[in-house]
Amino acid sequence: MFYIHQCTCISPQQTFPVADLTVMHSPADNKLLAIEPAYDDIPKGVLRRMSKPVRIGIGAALPLLKQTGQPDGIIIGTANAGMEDCFHFLKQIIEYNEGLLTPGNFVQSTPNALAAQVGMLTKNKGYNITHVHLGLAFENAMIDAAMLIDVQPGNTYLLGAVDDISSHNYNINLLDGWFKDEPTATADLYDSNTKGSIPGEGTAMFLVNGERQSAIAEVVDIATLHSNDELLVKQYLNDFIDKNLPPDEKIDLLISGENGDNRMNKYYAACEELISSDTGIIRYKHLSGEYPTASAMAVWLACYILQNNPLPAHLIKKNPSGTKIKNILIYNTFKGAQHSFILLSGA
């Protein structure tokens, strides 16, 4: 489909500008909040008007563009970015009786604010789009990039995703049982055996095109499914693997989106039944927390692994039998209704 050449990630852990996954940062008030950098590349006057998802997204994107110049397009996936400013703006309409409103909240209140601001800061007039599909927003952005690259393999795109913990979405999801009521330590997430997960936030950015040379990883295929039937999810994954892997190859590593919510375990268990006994399994949401586009951090993690970086013990659920990791499968479900499968391979 396409190749990933560079990537960055801002998360609740030490992933930017240099990654160090040996240390786990704990939740604050049961939330995993992104560790924001100094933003040296963003003018201070512009920075102070930016919402958090726009700040972290641009903070991750600009270092990539600084090295490579203008991409041919900017493709972003998000579910909730801009929600906090949207509600600030709606409150102002009431408080000011539809009078003189603060323009900053209005400008930052739409999901496409990140893609638009990256385009304006870099004077990029190319393709600019934001995909807003809840738990499949990033996957749809990837599919969009794949279709564009299929037509013009030489074009390079900035592909990414961002979501933050807005108070509005946090409160609704907490009341709906998607986040844990009890304080949960990072190291105890997968043993909690209760409903809900730890809310998280973050962004990951990638430079992608159709050229294999000097690539970090190849995105072989992406598939998405809407269902709450774990047997259908299992069959869908089985067909996905059969379609993309020749008989003499196997999945070397599964990056599981397991998130400590015991209602989701049946989906991950069903998928684990399909993989070989030699396949390793790692989990990452004790680092990122749960949010709609957390799969973008999983893709960043796959790139990190394919660059021969060591795996800290806290990531590993089951060790791979071999020393060489070539094929990496990412499986993620969002609220048990949206499922995605991403297959990557060492380029």
C-alpha positions in Angstrom: 0.0 0.0 0.0 2.6 2.6 1.1 5.8 3.1 3.1 6.5 5.0 6.3 9.7 7.0 6.2 9.6 9.1 9.3 7.5 9.3 12.4 7.0 11.2 15.7 4.7 10.7 18.7 3.7 12.9 21.6 2.1 10.8 24.3 1.7 10.5 28.0 5.2 8.7 28.0 8.7 9.7 26.9 8.2 9.4 23.2 9.3 12.8 22.0 11.7 14.1 20.9 13.7 11.0 21.9 11.9 7.8 22.8 12.6 6.0 26.1 9.9 3.4 26.9 11.7 1.9 29.9 10.0 4.3 32.3 6.2 4.3 32.8 4.5 7.5 33.7 1.5 7.1 36.0 -2.0 8.6 35.5 -2.8 11.9 37.1 -6.3 12.0 38.5 -6.8 8.7 36.7 -6.0 10.3 33.3 -2.9 9.7 31.2 -2.1 13.2 29.9 0.3 13.9 27.0 3.7 15.2 28.0 4.0 18.5 26.0 7.4 19.6 24.6 8.7 23.2 24.5 7.3 23.9 21.0 10.4 25.8 19.9 9.2 25.7 16.2 5.9 27.4 16.9 5.8 31.3 17.2 4.8 32.2 20.8 2.0 34.5 19.7 0.5 31.7 17.6 1.1 29.1 20.3 -0.8 30.8 23.0 -4.0 30.8 20.9 -3.8 27.1 20.1 -5.9 24.4 21.7 -4.1 21.4 23.2 -4.8 18.9 20.3 -3.6 21.5 17.8 -0.5 22.2 19.9 0.6 18.6 20.3 -0.3 17.8 16.7 1.7 20.7 15.2 4.5 19.9 17.7 4.8 16.4 16.3 4.3 17.4 12.7 6.8 20.3 12.3 10.0 18.4 13.0 9.1 16.0 10.2 8.4 18.8 7.7 11.5 20.7 8.8 13.6 17.9 7.5 11.8 17.1 4.3 10.1 20.2 3.1 6.6 20.5 1.7 4.4 17.3 1.5 1.9 16.9 -1.3 -0.9 16.7 1.2 -1.9 16.6 4.9 -4.2 13.8 6.1 -5.4 13.8 9.7 -7.7 11.5 11.7 -9.4 12.6 14.8 -12.6 11.9 16.8 -12.8 14.7 19.3 -10.1 17.3 18.6 -11.5 20.8 19.0 -14.4 19.6 21.2 -13.3 21.6 24.3 -13.1 24.9 22.3 -16.4 24.1 20.6 -18.1 24.1 24.0 -16.2 27.2 25.1 -17.6 28.9 22.0 -21.1 27.7 22.5 -21.1 28.9 26.2 -19.9 32.3 25.0 -22.9 32.6 22.7 -25.1 32.3 25.7 -23.0 34.3 28.2 -22.4 37.2 25.7 -26.0 37.1 24.4 -24.7 36.5 20.9 -22.5 39.6 21.1 -18.8 40.0 20.6 -17.4 36.5 20.8 -13.7 35.4 21.3 -12.6 34.4 17.8 -9.9 32.0 19.1 -12.3 29.5 20.4 -14.3 29.6 17.2 -11.2 29.0 15.0 -10.0 26.1 17.2 -13.4 24.5 17.6 -13.6 22.3 14.5 -11.9 18.9 14.1 -10.0 20.2 11.0 -8.2 22.9 13.0 -5.0 20.8 13.2 -4.7 20.0 9.5 -5.6 23.6 8.6 -3.0 25.2 11.0 -0.3 22.9 9.8 -1.1 23.9 6.2 -1.1 27.6 7.1 2.1 27.5 9.2 4.0 25.7 6.5 2.2 27.6 3.6 1.2 24.2 2.2 -1.6 24.6 -0.5 -1.9 20.9 -1.2 -4.5 18.3 -0.4 -5.8 19.0 3.2 -8.4 16.8 4.8 -9.5 15.6 8.3 -11.3 12.2 8.8 -13.7 12.1 11.7 -14.9 8.5 12.3 -14.7 8.0 16.0 -12.5 4.9 16.6 -11.7 4.4 13.0 -10.7 8.0 12.2 -7.0 7.2 11.8 -7.6 4.0 9.9 -9.7 6.0 7.4 -7.0 8.6 7.1 -4.6 5.7 6.3 -6.9 4.3 3.6 -7.2 7.8 2.1 -3.4 8.1 2.0 -3.1 4.6 0.4 -5.6 5.5 -2.4 -3.7 8.7 -3.2 -0.3 7.0 -3.2 -1.7 4.2 -5.4 -2.4 6.8 -8.0 0.8 8.9 -7.5 3.4 6.7 -5.7 6.0 9.5 -5.8 3.9 11.9 -3.7 4.6 12.3 0.0 1.9 12.9 2.6 1.9 13.9 6.2 -0.4 11.4 7.8 -1.4 11.5 11.4 -3.9 11.5 14.2 -4.7 13.4 17.4 -7.1 13.3 20.3 -7.2 14.9 23.7 -9.1 14.5 26.9 -11.8 17.1 26.7 -13.9 17.6 29.9 -17.1 17.1 27.9 -16.2 13.8 26.4 -14.5 12.6 29.5 -17.6 13.2 31.7 -19.9 11.5 29.2 -17.7 8.5 28.8 -17.1 8.2 32.5 -20.9 8.2 33.2 -21.3 5.7 30.4 -18.9 3.3 32.0 -16.0 3.5 29.5 -13.5 4.8 32.1 -12.7 3.2 35.4 -14.2 4.7 38.6 -11.4 3.4 40.8 -7.8 4.7 40.7 -5.8 2.4 38.6 -2.0 2.2 38.4 -0.4 1.9 35.0 1.2 -1.4 35.9 -2.2 -2.9 37.1 -4.3 -2.0 34.2 -4.6 -5.4 32.6 -5.2 -7.2 35.9 -8.0 -4.9 37.0 -10.9 -7.2 35.7 -13.4 -4.4 35.8 -15.2 -2.4 33.1 -13.7 0.7 31.7 -10.1 1.8 30.9 -7.9 4.8 31.7 -8.5 7.8 29.5 -5.6 9.0 27.4 -4.5 11.4 24.7 -1.8 11.9 22.2 -0.7 12.3 18.6 1.4 10.4 16.1 2.6 11.8 12.7 4.1 9.9 9.7 5.7 10.9 6.4 4.4 8.3 3.9 4.8 7.7 0.1 5.1 4.8 -2.3 8.9 4.6 -2.4 10.5 1.6 -0.6 14.0 3.1 -0.5 15.1 4.2 3.0 11.6 3.4 4.5 11.1 2.3 8.1 8.1 0.1 7.4 5.6 -0.9 4.8 1.9 -0.7 5.5 0.8 -3.9 3.8 -3.0 -3.6 4.3 -5.7 -2.1 6.5 -9.2 -3.4 7.2 -12.0 -2.1 9.3 -15.2 -3.7 10.6 -18.3 -2.6 12.5 -19.7 -5.5 14.7 -20.1 -6.6 18.3 -19.9 -10.3 17.4 -16.4 -11.6 18.4 -16.8 -14.7 16.1 -17.3 -12.4 13.1 -14.3 -10.4 14.2 -12.3 -13.6 14.4 -13.4 -14.7 10.9 -12.7 -11.3 9.5 -9.1 -11.4 10.9 -8.6 -14.9 9.6 -9.5 -13.8 6.1 -7.3 -10.7 6.4 -4.3 -12.8 7.3 -5.0 -15.3 4.6 -5.3 -12.5 2.0 -2.0 -10.8 2.9 0.5 -13.4 4.1 2.0 -16.1 1.9 1.9 -19.7 3.3 5.6 -19.6 4.3 5.2 -16.4 6.4 3.5 -15.7 9.7 2.7 -12.9 12.1 5.8 -12.3 14.1 4.3 -9.9 16.6 0.7 -8.9 17.5 0.3 -5.4 19.0 -2.9 -5.7 20.9 -5.2 -2.8 21.8 -6.2 -4.5 25.1 -7.2 -1.8 27.5 -8.1 -3.3 30.8 -11.8 -3.2 30.1 -13.0 -6.8 30.9 -15.9 -6.4 28.4 -13.4 -6.1 25.5 -11.3 -9.2 26.5 -13.5 -11.6 24.4 -12.5 -9.8 21.2 -8.7 -9.8 21.9 -8.9 -13.5 23.1 -10.7 -14.5 19.9 -8.0 -12.8 17.7 -5.2 -14.3 19.8 -6.6 -17.8 19.1 -5.7 -17.3 15.4 -2.1 -16.5 15.7 0.8 -19.0 15.8 2.2 -20.1 19.2 5.5 -18.6 18.0 3.9 -15.1 17.6 4.8 -12.5 20.3 2.1 -10.3 21.8 2.6 -6.8 23.3 0.2 -4.3 24.8 0.5 -0.5 24.8 -2.6 1.1 26.3 -1.1 1.2 29.8 1.2 3.8 28.2 -1.2 5.7 26.0 -4.5 5.3 27.7 -7.7 4.7 25.8 -8.8 7.2 23.2 -10.4 6.9 19.7 -7.2 7.2 17.6 -4.8 5.3 20.0 -4.1 2.9 17.1 -1.9 5.7 15.7 0.5 5.2 18.6 0.4 1.5 17.9 1.7 2.2 14.3 4.4 4.5 15.8 5.3 1.6 18.2 5.5 -0.8 15.3 7.9 1.5 13.5 9.9 1.8 16.7 10.2 -2.0 16.9 11.1 -2.4 13.2 14.0 0.0 13.8 15.4 -2.7 16.1 14.7 -0.9 19.3 14.5 -3.2 22.4 11.1 -4.1 23.9 10.7 -3.2 27.6 9.4 -6.0 29.7 6.2 -4.1 30.7 5.0 -4.1 27.0 5.3 -7.9 26.6 2.4 -10.2 27.1 4.1 -13.1 25.3 7.6 -13.2 24.0 8.1 -13.9 20.3 10.0 -17.1 19.6 12.3 -15.7 17.0 14.8 -12.8 17.2 13.8 -11.3 13.8 10.5 -9.4 13.7 9.2 -8.8 10.1 5.4 -8.9 10.1 3.5 -7.0 12.7 -0.3 -7.1 13.1 -2.1 -4.4 15.0 -5.6 -5.2 16.2 -7.7 -2.6 18.0 -11.3 -2.2 19.0 -13.0 0.9 20.1 -15.9 0.3 22.5 -16.4 -3.2 21.1 -18.2 -1.8 18.0 -15.4 -0.6 15.7 -12.5 -2.9 14.9 -9.4 -2.4 12.8 -6.6 -4.6 11.5 -3.3 -3.1 10.3 -0.5 -5.2 8.9 3.0 -3.7 8.7 6.2 -5.3 7.5 9.9 -4.3 7.7 10.8 -2.4 4.6 
